[in-house]
Amino acid sequence: VKVDTKVGCGDARDVICDMVEKVGGDILVMGSHGYGLIK
């Protein structure tokens, strides 16, 4: 499995959409603040 990590800065709605279009991956996995487990 190939994994690429990307970090963006700005308004989340715009940054996420722009990054998905730019990368063109098959799946998007995002974390939050790291205060808990991924659900």
Stockholm file with secondary structure:
# STOCKHOLM 1.0

chainA/1-39         VKVDTKVGCGDARDVICDMVEKVGGDILVMGSHGYGLIK
#=GR chainA/1-39 SS CCCCCCCCCSCHHHHHHHHHHHHCCSCCCCCCSSSSCCC
#=GC SS_cons        CCCCCCCCCSCHHHHHHHHHHHHCCSCCCCCCSSSSCCC
//
